[in-house]
Amino acid sequence: MKTTPLHNERMAKMSFASVYPLYVKKIEAKGRSIQELNQIIEWLTGFNEQMIMDCISQNFTFETFFQKAQLNPNAKLITGLICGYRIEEIENPLTQKVRYLDKLVDELAKGKKMEKILRSA
């Protein structure tokens, strides 16, 4: 399934602050913690908890969020399907990064162990 330019633009303009509470709701419903959520965000982006909260308070779009991030070199190990898209086949770099984050949140919510979520080479 290929992303469209409209889809990619929507992903870029989406507010991280609007999505973060949805991530929290999803993982807490499955018994996981905000600290674990922040840990996977930190692993992917390099943002510590304060920086994550700053991104929320400044209402960063995903475009700005990932421009400021230092993407983990092992992010490329995140593969599989998310929202009908095979992550490793997404051509738009920003959309792929957003889907990386979505996949990590899904894995956390599904009860996967942190050492499996936080991929290492």
GROMACS elastic network, one bead per residue, 0.5 to 0.9 nm:
[ bonds ]
;  ai    aj funct       b0    kb
    1    84     6  0.69483   500
    1    85     6  0.56253   500
    1    86     6  0.73449   500
    1    89     6  0.85193   500
    1    90     6  0.84755   500
    2    85     6  0.74010   500
    2    86     6  0.89735   500
    2    89     6  0.80812   500
    2    90     6  0.68817   500
    2    91     6  0.80241   500
    3     6     6  0.82065   500
    3     7     6  0.60838   500
    3     8     6  0.66737   500
    3    85     6  0.81208   500
    3    90     6  0.70492   500
    3    91     6  0.78660   500
    3    92     6  0.78569   500
    3    95     6  0.83860   500
    4     7     6  0.50700   500
    4     8     6  0.62305   500
    4     9     6  0.85972   500
    5     8     6  0.50604   500
    5     9     6  0.61111   500
    5    10     6  0.86119   500
    5    92     6  0.89497   500
    6     9     6  0.50803   500
    6    10     6  0.61692   500
    6    11     6  0.86554   500
    7    10     6  0.51315   500
    7    11     6  0.62695   500
    7    12     6  0.87256   500
    7    95     6  0.84852   500
    8    11     6  0.51323   500
    8    12     6  0.62652   500
    8    13     6  0.87787   500
    8    92     6  0.70966   500
    8    94     6  0.77083   500
    8    95     6  0.59196   500
    9    12     6  0.50728   500
    9    13     6  0.62428   500
    9    14     6  0.85668   500
    9    95     6  0.87781   500
   10    13     6  0.52679   500
   10    14     6  0.60111   500
   11    14     6  0.52721   500
   11    15     6  0.86361   500
   11    61     6  0.85281   500
   11    62     6  0.68000   500
   11    63     6  0.78587   500
   11    94     6  0.78772   500
   11    95     6  0.62539   500
   11    98     6  0.74908   500
   12    15     6  0.82831   500
   12    61     6  0.64050   500
   12    62     6  0.52163   500
   12    64     6  0.81426   500
   12    94     6  0.69768   500
   12    95     6  0.73335   500
   12    98     6  0.87450   500
   13    60     6  0.88788   500
   13    61     6  0.52857   500
   13    62     6  0.63852   500
   13    63     6  0.65749   500
   13    64     6  0.88682   500
   14    17     6  0.87400   500
   14    18     6  0.76595   500
   14    19     6  0.80588   500
   14    60     6  0.85011   500
   14    61     6  0.53207   500
   14    62     6  0.58832   500
   14    63     6  0.80887   500
   15    18     6  0.52651   500
   15    19     6  0.66700   500
   15    20     6  0.88349   500
   15    56     6  0.83780   500
   15    59     6  0.61585   500
   15    60     6  0.57616   500
   15    62     6  0.59559   500
   15    63     6  0.87699   500
   15    65     6  0.88825   500
   16    19     6  0.51908   500
   16    20     6  0.59841   500
   16    55     6  0.73747   500
   16    56     6  0.64506   500
   16    59     6  0.67376   500
   16    60     6  0.58826   500
   16    61     6  0.55802   500
   16    62     6  0.55863   500
   16    65     6  0.72379   500
   17    20     6  0.54294   500
   17    21     6  0.72963   500
   17    53     6  0.88069   500
   17    55     6  0.72421   500
   17    57     6  0.73067   500
   17    58     6  0.82807   500
   17    59     6  0.54953   500
   17    60     6  0.69047   500
   17    61     6  0.79618   500
   18    21     6  0.65137   500
   18    22     6  0.75015   500
   18    56     6  0.82022   500
   18    59     6  0.81516   500
   19    22     6  0.52144   500
   19    23     6  0.64288   500
   19    24     6  0.88396   500
   20    23     6  0.50401   500
   20    24     6  0.62773   500
   20    25     6  0.87036   500
   20    56     6  0.79307   500
   21    25     6  0.61111   500
   21    26     6  0.85312   500
   22    25     6  0.50712   500
   22    26     6  0.61032   500
   22    27     6  0.86695   500
   23    26     6  0.51320   500
   23    27     6  0.62231   500
   23    28     6  0.84704   500
   23    37     6  0.78649   500
   23   102     6  0.84280   500
   23   105     6  0.67078   500
   23   106     6  0.87648   500
   23   109     6  0.89746   500
   24    27     6  0.54160   500
   24    28     6  0.59124   500
   24    29     6  0.83761   500
   24    32     6  0.88318   500
   24    33     6  0.79397   500
   24    34     6  0.63373   500
   24    37     6  0.73652   500
   25    28     6  0.53177   500
   25    29     6  0.60285   500
   25    30     6  0.87926   500
   26    29     6  0.54129   500
   26    30     6  0.68281   500
   26    32     6  0.88056   500
   26   105     6  0.82093   500
   26   106     6  0.83002   500
   26   109     6  0.64962   500
   27    30     6  0.52296   500
   27    31     6  0.65139   500
   27    32     6  0.51620   500
   27    33     6  0.68243   500
   27    34     6  0.78032   500
   27    36     6  0.89737   500
   27    37     6  0.75837   500
   27   105     6  0.72595   500
   27   106     6  0.80290   500
   27   108     6  0.66608   500
   27   110     6  0.83122   500
   28    33     6  0.59209   500
   28    34     6  0.74504   500
   28   109     6  0.78401   500
   29    32     6  0.74399   500
   29   109     6  0.79607   500
   30   108     6  0.86430   500
   30   109     6  0.56110   500
   30   110     6  0.72734   500
   30   111     6  0.75458   500
   31   109     6  0.78856   500
   31   111     6  0.84761   500
   32    35     6  0.85025   500
   32    36     6  0.68254   500
   32    37     6  0.78886   500
   32   108     6  0.72013   500
   32   109     6  0.67646   500
   32   111     6  0.78180   500
   33    36     6  0.52135   500
   33    37     6  0.64552   500
   33    38     6  0.87245   500
   34    38     6  0.60605   500
   34    39     6  0.84089   500
   35    38     6  0.50789   500
   35    39     6  0.60596   500
   35    40     6  0.88120   500
   35    49     6  0.84684   500
   36    40     6  0.64237   500
   36    41     6  0.86912   500
   36   108     6  0.79690   500
   36   114     6  0.80760   500
   37    40     6  0.53852   500
   37    41     6  0.63501   500
   37    42     6  0.86353   500
   37   104     6  0.88210   500
   37   105     6  0.70639   500
   37   108     6  0.75528   500
   38    42     6  0.59662   500
   38    43     6  0.84797   500
   38    47     6  0.86103   500
   38    48     6  0.75590   500
   38    49     6  0.62431   500
   38    52     6  0.76891   500
   39    42     6  0.50401   500
   39    43     6  0.61212   500
   39    44     6  0.86817   500
   39    48     6  0.80395   500
   39    49     6  0.81659   500
   39   118     6  0.89824   500
   40    44     6  0.62050   500
   40    45     6  0.85287   500
   40   101     6  0.82323   500
   40   104     6  0.69187   500
   40   105     6  0.77821   500
   40   108     6  0.85407   500
   40   114     6  0.82313   500
   40   117     6  0.76334   500
   40   118     6  0.68389   500
   41    44     6  0.51934   500
   41    45     6  0.59033   500
   41    46     6  0.74923   500
   41    47     6  0.69633   500
   41    48     6  0.81899   500
   41    49     6  0.88147   500
   41    52     6  0.81213   500
   41   101     6  0.72064   500
   41   104     6  0.84141   500
   41   105     6  0.87791   500
   42    45     6  0.52317   500
   42    48     6  0.55211   500
   42    49     6  0.75364   500
   42    52     6  0.82455   500
   43    46     6  0.58220   500
   43    47     6  0.78692   500
   43    48     6  0.89542   500
   43    71     6  0.82567   500
   43    72     6  0.64920   500
   43    75     6  0.89503   500
   43   118     6  0.68202   500
   44    47     6  0.82069   500
   44    69     6  0.83242   500
   44    70     6  0.78295   500
   44    71     6  0.55972   500
   44    72     6  0.50830   500
   44    73     6  0.86065   500
   44    74     6  0.84237   500
   44    75     6  0.66136   500
   44    97     6  0.89659   500
   44   100     6  0.82157   500
   44   101     6  0.73812   500
   44   104     6  0.88732   500
   44   118     6  0.83167   500
   45    48     6  0.86762   500
   45    65     6  0.87932   500
   45    66     6  0.74268   500
   45    68     6  0.84492   500
   45    70     6  0.51660   500
   45    72     6  0.62698   500
   46    69     6  0.62230   500
   46    70     6  0.54680   500
   46    71     6  0.67921   500
   46    72     6  0.71966   500
   47    50     6  0.77532   500
   47    51     6  0.53325   500
   47    52     6  0.59372   500
   47    68     6  0.89751   500
   47    69     6  0.68605   500
   47    70     6  0.80107   500
   48    51     6  0.52576   500
   48    52     6  0.62383   500
   48    53     6  0.87759   500
   49    52     6  0.50638   500
   49    53     6  0.62949   500
   49    54     6  0.86399   500
   50    53     6  0.50921   500
   50    54     6  0.61473   500
   50    55     6  0.86773   500
   51    55     6  0.62000   500
   51    56     6  0.86372   500
   52    55     6  0.51187   500
   52    56     6  0.63985   500
   52    57     6  0.87716   500
   53    56     6  0.50066   500
   53    57     6  0.61203   500
   53    58     6  0.85031   500
   54    57     6  0.50400   500
   54    58     6  0.59471   500
   54    59     6  0.83298   500
   54    60     6  0.87947   500
   55    58     6  0.52429   500
   55    59     6  0.60645   500
   55    60     6  0.54510   500
   55    61     6  0.86886   500
   55    64     6  0.88881   500
   55    65     6  0.68510   500
   56    60     6  0.64558   500
   57    60     6  0.79745   500
   60    63     6  0.77089   500
   60    64     6  0.56956   500
   60    65     6  0.57594   500
   61    64     6  0.52765   500
   61    65     6  0.60324   500
   61    66     6  0.86224   500
   62    66     6  0.60009   500
   62    67     6  0.83006   500
   62    94     6  0.79639   500
   62    95     6  0.89785   500
   62    98     6  0.72581   500
   63    66     6  0.55557   500
   63    67     6  0.61245   500
   63    68     6  0.88038   500
   63    94     6  0.68550   500
   64    68     6  0.62555   500
   64    69     6  0.85907   500
   65    68     6  0.55276   500
   65    69     6  0.63262   500
   66    70     6  0.77924   500
   66    71     6  0.78458   500
   66    94     6  0.72890   500
   66    97     6  0.74999   500
   66    98     6  0.82989   500
   67    70     6  0.81639   500
   67    94     6  0.88805   500
   69    72     6  0.89561   500
   70    73     6  0.87657   500
   71    74     6  0.83901   500
   71    75     6  0.69967   500
   71    97     6  0.84670   500
   72    75     6  0.53772   500
   72    76     6  0.84587   500
   73    76     6  0.69143   500
   73    77     6  0.87611   500
   74    77     6  0.55174   500
   74    78     6  0.77693   500
   74   118     6  0.86191   500
   74   119     6  0.63970   500
   74   120     6  0.61960   500
   74   121     6  0.65529   500
   75    78     6  0.55580   500
   75    79     6  0.89496   500
   75    97     6  0.84348   500
   75   100     6  0.72652   500
   75   118     6  0.89043   500
   75   119     6  0.75643   500
   76    79     6  0.74361   500
   76    88     6  0.76110   500
   76   100     6  0.86581   500
   77    88     6  0.87019   500
   77   119     6  0.67429   500
   77   120     6  0.80431   500
   77   121     6  0.78473   500
   78    87     6  0.74382   500
   78    88     6  0.76207   500
   78   100     6  0.63789   500
   78   103     6  0.76526   500
   78   104     6  0.80677   500
   78   117     6  0.86822   500
   78   119     6  0.76397   500
   79    82     6  0.89763   500
   79    86     6  0.71212   500
   79    87     6  0.54885   500
   79    88     6  0.56149   500
   79   100     6  0.80864   500
   79   103     6  0.83180   500
   80    85     6  0.80877   500
   80    86     6  0.54155   500
   80    87     6  0.58003   500
   80    88     6  0.72017   500
   80   103     6  0.82000   500
   81    84     6  0.59826   500
   81    85     6  0.53265   500
   81    87     6  0.60640   500
   81    88     6  0.87837   500
   81   103     6  0.79956   500
   82    85     6  0.53244   500
   82    86     6  0.65165   500
   82    87     6  0.68254   500
   82    99     6  0.67996   500
   82   100     6  0.86509   500
   82   102     6  0.72722   500
   82   103     6  0.61473   500
   82   106     6  0.85480   500
   83    86     6  0.85176   500
   83    99     6  0.84143   500
   83   102     6  0.88455   500
   85    88     6  0.87047   500
   85    89     6  0.77574   500
   85    90     6  0.72692   500
   85    99     6  0.85624   500
   86    89     6  0.55143   500
   86    90     6  0.67332   500
   87    90     6  0.54697   500
   87    96     6  0.62356   500
   87    97     6  0.88834   500
   87    99     6  0.66009   500
   87   100     6  0.71246   500
   87   103     6  0.86047   500
   88    91     6  0.82771   500
   88    96     6  0.77100   500
   89    96     6  0.84743   500
   90    93     6  0.74291   500
   90    95     6  0.71896   500
   90    96     6  0.55944   500
   90    99     6  0.88790   500
   91    94     6  0.89188   500
   91    95     6  0.80109   500
   91    96     6  0.72139   500
   92    95     6  0.54228   500
   92    96     6  0.61501   500
   92    97     6  0.87854   500
   93    96     6  0.50845   500
   93    97     6  0.62889   500
   93    98     6  0.88311   500
   94    97     6  0.50883   500
   94    98     6  0.63424   500
   94    99     6  0.86376   500
   95    98     6  0.51457   500
   95    99     6  0.61969   500
   95   100     6  0.85939   500
   96    99     6  0.50471   500
   96   100     6  0.61215   500
   96   101     6  0.87888   500
   97   101     6  0.64873   500
   97   102     6  0.87217   500
   98   101     6  0.52286   500
   98   102     6  0.63159   500
   98   103     6  0.87163   500
   99   103     6  0.59902   500
   99   104     6  0.85251   500
  100   103     6  0.51672   500
  100   104     6  0.63086   500
  100   105     6  0.87325   500
  101   104     6  0.51634   500
  101   105     6  0.62461   500
  101   106     6  0.86162   500
  102   105     6  0.51722   500
  102   106     6  0.61728   500
  102   107     6  0.86799   500
  103   106     6  0.50143   500
  103   107     6  0.61756   500
  103   108     6  0.86123   500
  104   107     6  0.50957   500
  104   108     6  0.62024   500
  104   109     6  0.86368   500
  104   117     6  0.63754   500
  104   118     6  0.83645   500
  105   108     6  0.50504   500
  105   109     6  0.61582   500
  105   110     6  0.85738   500
  106   109     6  0.50632   500
  106   110     6  0.60931   500
  106   111     6  0.87751   500
  106   112     6  0.89711   500
  107   110     6  0.50293   500
  107   111     6  0.65022   500
  107   112     6  0.54928   500
  107   113     6  0.84400   500
  107   117     6  0.66916   500
  108   111     6  0.53540   500
  108   112     6  0.55673   500
  108   113     6  0.74977   500
  108   114     6  0.74826   500
  108   117     6  0.72238   500
  109   112     6  0.75097   500
  111   114     6  0.87449   500
  112   115     6  0.84940   500
  112   116     6  0.67706   500
  112   117     6  0.67143   500
  113   116     6  0.54382   500
  113   117     6  0.64187   500
  113   118     6  0.87879   500
  114   118     6  0.59520   500
  114   119     6  0.88292   500
  115   118     6  0.52843   500
  115   119     6  0.68660   500
  115   120     6  0.84818   500
  116   119     6  0.58081   500
  116   120     6  0.83844   500
